[in-house]
Amino acid sequence: MGVAMQQQRAAAIGRATRPGKLAATLRYLRRNPSLLVGIVLLTILALFIGIGHLVVNVDNARALSVKMLQPPSVTYPFGTDRQGRDLLAVMVAGTPLTLRIGFIAGFLGVGIGAVLGFVSAYYRGAIDTVIRSVVDIGLTIPGLMVLIIIAISVRSGLTVDQMAIIVASLAWLQPTRTIRSQVLTIRERGYVEVARLSGLSGPEIIFKEMMPNLLPYLAATLVTAVSSAILASIGLEVLGLGPMEAPTLGMTLYWVLYNSALINGWWWWWLAPIIVILIVFLGLFFLTVGLDEIANPRLRRAV
């Protein structure tokens, strides 16, 4: 009876002294400042969008809603453009649209790339040769040129979701190559051999054994794919190949160039979207670096 009580007391002391999940998370974030910076920047962006939708009239993001070419003031903190749009409303309404394009294209690209990468690396043989050859050929072709051709062919009435599909048409190439290389490194490991000898099928081994071990890497790949998709969409929109009626960040920069805002000294018109774009890319960059440290044991720092 005394031994049991001592064991219970020791267990209680261990639970009391063991750091909670929140404390452990905070301690890890101190050791991984890149992840912390990325989370903070993206949280600031999320708060800007969320609070903005509560206090800003997003209908002012439409043309001819307010006075034209008003510099930043109390009434218009970000100023207005030549089309009569409140730029604060444009940022609040347009940033989620740009992120929507990036997330749709990123998820589609990583999803397709993961399927092809796992199948190619695990089964090898002829299917691996075909997938690897298609990816290698696709990566040698200038992606922006292909996206421009696709966007031109379907430009009329282009929507935000269609823009995301266009960007996703090439977003799976790089994830397929990188995920395939990672699967090749774990394909011959002991736990995979044990699972194979236990009678598990190929799909079961992929989903139950291999994929859980690659989740941190897949998360880092997803963030990279989202960032690349946003960059590609902004590039197409600046060229005037995006959804013309949508107040996305790229289309805002297109109208900046179209109306020669740089030459005319309307600095507030281009400053707002550039700052938001910088926050987006810096947040995603630091988040990728932080997730890469989690996925790659060699990059992990000592406690």
C-alpha positions as CSV (number, residue, x, y, z in Angstrom):
1,M,0.0,0.0,0.0
2,G,2.9,2.3,0.9
3,V,4.6,1.6,-2.4
4,A,1.5,2.4,-4.4
5,M,1.1,5.7,-2.5
6,Q,4.7,6.6,-3.2
7,Q,4.2,5.9,-6.9
8,Q,1.1,8.0,-7.0
9,R,2.9,10.8,-5.2
10,A,5.8,10.6,-7.6
11,A,3.5,10.7,-10.6
12,A,1.7,13.7,-9.2
13,I,5.0,15.5,-8.7
14,G,6.0,14.6,-12.3
15,R,2.8,16.1,-13.7
16,A,3.2,19.2,-11.6
17,T,6.8,19.8,-12.7
18,R,6.2,18.8,-16.3
19,P,5.8,21.9,-18.5
20,G,2.4,22.4,-20.1
21,K,1.8,22.3,-23.8
22,L,1.7,26.1,-24.0
23,A,5.0,26.5,-22.1
24,A,6.6,23.9,-24.3
25,T,5.3,25.6,-27.4
26,L,6.6,29.0,-26.2
27,R,10.0,27.5,-25.4
28,Y,10.3,26.0,-28.8
29,L,9.3,29.3,-30.5
30,R,12.2,30.9,-28.6
31,R,14.5,28.4,-30.2
32,N,12.9,28.8,-33.6
33,P,12.6,32.6,-34.1
34,S,11.9,32.3,-37.8
35,L,8.7,30.4,-37.1
36,L,7.7,32.9,-34.5
37,V,8.3,35.9,-36.9
38,G,6.3,34.2,-39.6
39,I,3.4,33.5,-37.3
40,V,3.5,37.1,-35.9
41,L,3.5,38.7,-39.4
42,L,0.7,36.5,-40.7
43,T,-1.3,37.1,-37.5
44,I,-1.0,40.8,-38.0
45,L,-2.2,40.4,-41.6
46,A,-5.1,38.2,-40.4
47,L,-6.1,40.8,-37.8
48,F,-5.9,43.6,-40.4
49,I,-8.3,41.7,-42.7
50,G,-10.6,40.6,-39.9
51,I,-10.9,43.9,-38.1
52,G,-11.0,45.8,-41.4
53,H,-14.1,43.9,-42.5
54,L,-15.7,45.1,-39.3
55,V,-14.8,48.8,-39.4
56,V,-14.3,49.5,-43.1
57,N,-17.0,49.7,-45.8
58,V,-15.6,47.3,-48.4
59,D,-18.1,48.6,-50.9
60,N,-15.8,51.5,-51.3
61,A,-13.4,49.2,-53.1
62,R,-15.6,49.6,-56.1
63,A,-14.9,52.2,-58.7
64,L,-16.5,55.7,-58.4
65,S,-17.3,55.1,-54.7
66,V,-15.3,58.0,-53.2
67,K,-13.5,61.1,-54.3
68,M,-10.6,60.4,-56.7
69,L,-6.9,60.9,-56.0
70,Q,-7.2,61.9,-52.3
71,P,-3.9,61.6,-50.4
72,P,-3.9,59.8,-47.0
73,S,-6.0,61.6,-44.4
74,V,-8.3,60.9,-41.5
75,T,-11.2,60.1,-43.8
76,Y,-9.1,58.0,-46.2
77,P,-6.1,56.6,-44.2
78,F,-4.6,55.0,-47.3
79,G,-5.8,57.6,-49.8
80,T,-7.9,57.0,-52.9
81,D,-7.0,56.1,-56.5
82,R,-7.9,57.6,-59.8
83,Q,-10.8,55.2,-60.2
84,G,-12.5,56.6,-57.1
85,R,-11.7,53.7,-54.8
86,D,-10.8,53.9,-51.1
87,L,-7.4,52.1,-51.0
88,L,-8.0,50.9,-47.4
89,A,-11.1,49.2,-48.5
90,V,-9.2,47.8,-51.5
91,M,-6.6,46.3,-49.3
92,V,-9.1,44.8,-46.9
93,A,-11.2,43.3,-49.7
94,G,-8.3,42.5,-52.1
95,T,-5.8,40.8,-49.8
96,P,-8.1,37.8,-49.0
97,L,-8.7,37.4,-52.7
98,T,-5.0,37.2,-53.4
99,L,-4.5,34.8,-50.6
100,R,-7.4,32.7,-51.9
101,I,-5.6,32.4,-55.2
102,G,-2.4,31.3,-53.5
103,F,-4.1,28.8,-51.2
104,I,-6.2,27.2,-53.9
105,A,-3.3,26.8,-56.3
106,G,-0.9,25.8,-53.5
107,F,-3.2,23.0,-52.1
108,L,-3.9,21.7,-55.6
109,G,-0.2,21.8,-56.5
110,V,0.9,20.0,-53.4
111,G,-2.0,17.6,-53.5
112,I,-1.3,16.5,-57.0
113,G,2.5,16.6,-56.4
114,A,2.2,14.5,-53.3
115,V,0.1,11.8,-55.1
116,L,2.5,11.7,-58.0
117,G,5.6,11.9,-55.9
118,F,4.6,9.1,-53.5
119,V,3.4,6.8,-56.4
120,S,6.5,7.5,-58.5
121,A,9.0,6.9,-55.7
122,Y,7.3,4.0,-54.0
123,Y,6.4,1.9,-57.1
124,R,9.3,2.9,-59.3
125,G,9.5,1.2,-62.7
126,A,7.8,2.5,-65.8
127,I,5.4,4.8,-63.9
128,D,8.4,6.5,-62.2
129,T,10.1,7.0,-65.5
130,V,7.0,8.6,-67.0
131,I,6.3,10.9,-64.1
132,R,9.9,11.9,-63.7
133,S,10.3,12.6,-67.4
134,V,7.1,14.7,-67.5
135,V,8.2,16.7,-64.4
136,D,11.8,17.3,-65.8
137,I,10.4,18.5,-69.1
138,G,7.8,20.7,-67.5
139,L,10.4,22.3,-65.2
140,T,12.6,23.2,-68.2
141,I,9.8,25.3,-69.8
142,P,9.5,28.9,-68.6
143,G,6.5,28.7,-66.3
144,L,5.5,32.4,-66.6
145,M,5.4,32.1,-70.4
146,V,3.1,29.1,-70.2
147,L,0.8,30.8,-67.7
148,I,0.6,33.9,-69.9
149,I,-0.5,31.8,-72.8
150,I,-3.1,30.0,-70.7
151,A,-4.4,33.3,-69.2
152,I,-4.6,34.9,-72.6
153,S,-6.7,32.0,-74.0
154,V,-9.3,32.3,-71.2
155,R,-8.9,35.9,-70.3
156,S,-12.5,37.0,-71.0
157,G,-14.6,37.0,-67.8
158,L,-11.7,35.6,-65.8
159,T,-12.7,35.1,-62.1
160,V,-10.5,34.7,-59.0
161,D,-11.1,30.9,-58.8
162,Q,-10.2,30.6,-62.5
163,M,-7.1,32.5,-61.9
164,A,-6.2,30.1,-59.2
165,I,-6.8,27.1,-61.5
166,I,-4.5,28.7,-64.1
167,V,-1.7,29.1,-61.6
168,A,-2.2,25.6,-60.3
169,S,-1.8,24.1,-63.8
170,L,2.0,24.3,-63.2
171,A,2.1,24.4,-59.4
172,W,2.4,20.6,-59.0
173,L,5.7,20.2,-60.9
174,Q,8.2,21.3,-58.2
175,P,6.4,19.6,-55.3
176,T,6.3,16.4,-57.3
177,R,10.1,16.4,-57.7
178,T,10.9,17.4,-54.1
179,I,8.4,15.0,-52.5
180,R,9.6,12.2,-54.7
181,S,13.2,12.8,-53.5
182,Q,12.1,12.6,-49.9
183,V,10.1,9.5,-50.4
184,L,13.1,7.8,-52.0
185,T,15.1,8.4,-48.9
186,I,12.6,6.7,-46.6
187,R,11.4,4.0,-48.9
188,E,14.1,1.5,-47.8
189,R,14.0,2.3,-44.1
190,G,13.3,-0.4,-41.6
191,Y,9.8,0.5,-40.6
192,V,8.7,0.5,-44.2
193,E,10.3,-3.0,-44.8
194,V,8.5,-4.2,-41.6
195,A,5.2,-2.9,-42.9
196,R,5.8,-4.5,-46.3
197,L,6.6,-7.9,-44.7
198,S,3.5,-7.5,-42.5
199,G,1.3,-7.7,-45.6
200,L,0.3,-4.1,-45.9
201,S,-0.6,-2.9,-49.4
202,G,1.2,-0.1,-51.1
203,P,-1.5,2.5,-50.4
204,E,-1.6,1.5,-46.8
205,I,2.2,1.8,-46.4
206,I,2.1,5.2,-48.1
207,F,-0.8,6.6,-45.9
208,K,-0.1,4.9,-42.6
209,E,3.7,4.7,-42.5
210,M,5.4,7.1,-44.9
211,M,3.1,10.1,-45.1
212,P,2.9,10.8,-41.3
213,N,6.7,10.9,-41.2
214,L,6.7,13.5,-44.0
215,L,3.9,15.8,-42.6
216,P,6.3,18.6,-41.5
217,Y,8.0,18.5,-44.9
218,L,4.7,18.5,-46.7
219,A,3.6,21.5,-44.6
220,A,6.8,23.4,-45.5
221,T,6.3,22.5,-49.2
222,L,2.7,23.8,-49.0
223,V,3.8,27.1,-47.6
224,T,6.4,27.4,-50.4
225,A,3.8,26.5,-53.0
226,V,1.3,29.1,-51.7
227,S,4.0,31.7,-51.8
228,S,5.0,30.8,-55.4
229,A,1.4,30.8,-56.5
230,I,0.8,34.3,-55.0
231,L,3.9,35.5,-56.8
232,A,2.8,34.0,-60.1
233,S,-0.7,35.4,-59.8
234,I,0.6,38.9,-59.0
235,G,2.9,38.7,-62.0
236,L,0.0,37.8,-64.4
237,E,-2.2,40.5,-62.9
238,V,0.4,43.2,-63.2
239,L,0.5,42.3,-66.9
240,G,-3.3,42.8,-67.1
241,L,-4.1,39.1,-67.3
242,G,-6.0,38.8,-64.1
243,P,-9.7,39.3,-63.0
244,M,-10.2,42.9,-64.1
245,E,-13.1,43.6,-61.7
246,A,-11.5,42.1,-58.6
247,P,-9.5,44.4,-56.3
248,T,-6.6,41.9,-55.8
249,L,-3.2,43.2,-54.9
250,G,-1.9,42.4,-58.4
251,M,-4.7,44.1,-60.2
252,T,-4.2,47.2,-57.9
253,L,-0.6,47.3,-59.1
254,Y,-1.8,46.9,-62.7
255,W,-3.9,50.0,-62.4
256,V,-1.0,51.8,-60.7
257,L,1.1,51.2,-63.9
258,Y,-1.8,51.8,-66.2
259,N,-2.4,55.2,-64.8
260,S,1.3,56.1,-64.4
261,A,1.0,56.7,-60.7
262,L,4.8,56.6,-60.2
263,I,5.4,59.3,-62.7
264,N,2.5,61.5,-61.5
265,G,3.6,61.3,-57.9
266,W,0.6,59.4,-56.5
267,W,2.8,57.5,-54.1
268,W,0.1,56.4,-51.8
269,W,-1.5,54.4,-54.6
270,W,1.4,52.0,-54.9
271,L,2.7,52.1,-51.3
272,A,-0.2,50.3,-49.7
273,P,-0.2,47.2,-51.9
274,I,3.5,46.9,-51.8
275,I,3.6,47.0,-48.0
276,V,0.9,44.3,-47.8
277,I,2.7,42.2,-50.4
278,L,5.9,42.5,-48.4
279,I,4.2,41.4,-45.2
280,V,2.6,38.4,-47.0
281,F,5.9,37.2,-48.5
282,L,8.0,37.9,-45.4
283,G,5.5,36.0,-43.3
284,L,5.4,33.0,-45.6
285,F,9.2,33.1,-46.0
286,F,9.9,33.0,-42.3
287,L,7.1,30.4,-41.8
288,T,8.8,28.2,-44.4
289,V,12.2,28.5,-42.8
290,G,10.7,27.6,-39.4
291,L,8.8,24.6,-40.7
292,D,11.9,23.5,-42.6
293,E,13.8,23.4,-39.3
294,I,11.0,21.2,-37.9
295,A,11.1,18.9,-40.9
296,N,14.9,18.7,-41.2
297,P,16.6,17.3,-38.0
298,R,20.0,18.6,-39.1
299,L,18.7,22.2,-38.8
300,R,17.2,21.8,-35.3
301,R,19.0,23.8,-32.7
302,A,20.0,22.5,-29.3
303,V,17.8,23.3,-26.4
